[in-house]
């Protein structure tokens, strides 16, 4: 019987593990640069990012930005992993908009992080899929954001 030989520990067999997609790597790079933006530049950065979006995402993001500003004026706009987000004074992200084009998904998402006051019993949703934004969805979003902002 022949025994199988294993390569030594120092063998030059490098395997590159690709854990993150290019889109995810890009989001992480964007996050590093976002940490350098001061609070005053947050809204400008958000509006610039919205302007770069595809037509469908841009229309939705523009309306969402307006709804959040009207429903929770205490939240500050800022970028978070390259996405429009809205934070409390301490910098904690309460909610964010993830455009469909960001990770090539079929719908955009409005998400809420743990600082959001959305607790409802032992289980509650923290993200919502958006394919369009009608007056009914805007009203529901406004109520959610107002509750989340506390």
C-alpha positions as CSV (number, residue, x, y, z in Angstrom):
1,X,0.0,0.0,0.0
2,X,1.2,3.4,-0.9
3,X,0.9,6.1,1.7
4,X,-0.4,9.5,0.7
5,X,2.2,12.2,1.2
6,X,1.0,15.5,2.6
7,X,2.7,18.7,1.7
8,X,4.8,20.1,4.5
9,X,3.6,23.0,6.5
10,X,5.9,25.3,4.7
11,X,4.8,24.2,1.2
12,X,4.0,27.0,-1.2
13,X,0.3,26.1,-1.6
14,X,-1.5,29.4,-1.0
15,X,-5.3,29.4,-1.3
16,X,-7.0,32.7,-1.3
17,X,-10.3,32.6,0.6
18,X,-12.7,35.0,-0.9
19,X,-15.1,35.6,2.0
20,X,-16.4,39.0,0.8
21,X,-17.9,40.0,-2.5
22,X,-16.5,43.1,-4.3
23,X,-19.6,45.0,-3.3
24,X,-19.0,44.1,0.4
25,X,-15.3,45.1,0.2
26,X,-16.3,48.4,-1.4
27,X,-18.8,49.1,1.4
28,X,-16.1,48.5,4.0
29,X,-13.8,50.9,2.3
30,X,-16.6,53.5,2.1
31,X,-17.2,53.0,5.8
32,X,-13.6,53.9,6.6
33,X,-13.8,57.1,4.7
34,X,-17.2,57.9,6.2
35,X,-15.7,57.9,9.7
36,X,-13.6,60.9,8.6
37,X,-16.6,63.0,7.7
38,X,-17.7,65.4,10.4
39,X,-21.3,65.8,11.5
40,X,-21.9,69.0,9.5
41,X,-21.0,67.2,6.3
42,X,-23.3,64.3,6.9
43,X,-26.3,65.6,5.0
44,X,-24.3,66.8,2.1
45,X,-22.6,63.4,1.8
46,X,-26.0,61.7,2.0
47,X,-27.5,63.9,-0.7
48,X,-24.5,63.3,-2.9
49,X,-24.8,59.6,-2.5
50,X,-28.5,59.7,-3.3
51,X,-27.7,61.7,-6.5
52,X,-25.3,58.8,-7.6
53,X,-28.0,56.1,-7.4
54,X,-30.0,54.6,-10.2
55,X,-33.2,56.4,-11.1
56,X,-35.5,54.1,-9.2
57,X,-33.3,54.0,-6.1
58,X,-32.7,57.7,-6.2
59,X,-36.5,58.5,-6.3
60,X,-37.1,56.2,-3.4
61,X,-34.1,57.5,-1.4
62,X,-35.1,61.1,-2.0
63,X,-38.6,60.5,-0.6
64,X,-37.3,58.4,2.3
65,X,-34.9,61.2,3.2
66,X,-37.7,63.7,3.2
67,X,-40.0,61.4,5.3
68,X,-37.3,60.7,7.9
69,X,-36.3,64.4,8.2
70,X,-40.0,65.3,8.7
71,X,-40.8,62.5,11.1
72,X,-37.6,62.5,13.2
73,X,-35.8,65.8,12.9
74,X,-33.6,64.9,15.8
75,X,-31.9,62.2,13.7
76,X,-28.8,63.3,11.8
77,X,-28.2,62.2,8.2
78,X,-24.8,60.5,7.5
79,X,-23.4,57.7,5.4
80,X,-23.0,54.2,6.8
81,X,-21.2,51.7,4.6
82,X,-22.0,53.9,1.6
83,X,-25.7,54.0,2.4
84,X,-27.9,56.9,3.6
85,X,-28.4,56.5,7.3
86,X,-29.8,58.5,10.2
87,X,-28.2,58.6,13.6
88,X,-28.9,59.8,17.1
89,X,-26.7,62.5,18.7
90,X,-24.3,59.9,20.0
91,X,-23.6,58.7,16.5
92,X,-25.6,55.4,16.8
93,X,-27.3,54.6,13.5
94,X,-31.1,54.2,14.0
95,X,-32.1,53.5,10.4
96,X,-30.7,53.3,7.0
97,X,-31.7,52.9,3.3
98,X,-30.0,50.2,1.3
99,X,-30.6,50.7,-2.4
100,X,-31.3,47.7,-4.6
101,X,-28.2,48.4,-6.8
102,X,-25.9,48.3,-3.7
103,X,-25.8,44.5,-3.6
104,X,-27.7,43.8,-6.8
105,X,-30.9,42.7,-5.1
106,X,-34.4,42.9,-6.6
107,X,-35.6,45.4,-4.0
108,X,-34.4,48.2,-1.8
109,X,-34.4,47.9,2.0
110,X,-35.2,50.3,4.9
111,X,-33.5,48.8,8.0
112,X,-33.4,49.6,11.7
113,X,-30.5,49.0,14.0
114,X,-30.7,48.1,17.7
115,X,-30.8,51.8,18.9
116,X,-34.3,52.0,17.3
117,X,-37.1,51.8,19.8
118,X,-39.2,49.3,17.8
119,X,-39.4,46.6,20.5
120,X,-42.7,44.9,20.4
121,X,-43.0,41.8,22.6
122,X,-40.3,39.2,22.0
123,X,-40.0,39.6,18.2
124,X,-40.3,42.4,15.7
125,X,-39.1,43.3,12.2
126,X,-36.0,45.3,11.7
127,X,-35.9,45.6,7.9
128,X,-38.5,46.1,5.2
129,X,-38.3,45.4,1.5
130,X,-39.3,48.3,-0.8
131,X,-40.2,47.9,-4.5
132,X,-42.1,51.2,-4.6
133,X,-43.0,54.0,-2.2
134,X,-46.7,55.0,-2.3
135,X,-48.4,57.5,0.1
136,X,-49.4,54.5,2.3
137,X,-45.8,53.2,2.6
138,X,-44.6,56.8,3.3
139,X,-47.1,57.1,6.1
140,X,-46.1,53.8,7.6
141,X,-42.4,54.6,7.3
142,X,-43.0,58.0,9.0
143,X,-44.7,56.3,11.9
144,X,-41.9,53.7,12.2
145,X,-39.2,56.3,12.1
146,X,-40.9,58.5,14.7
147,X,-41.2,55.4,17.0
148,X,-37.6,54.3,16.3
149,X,-36.2,57.8,17.1
150,X,-38.0,57.6,20.5
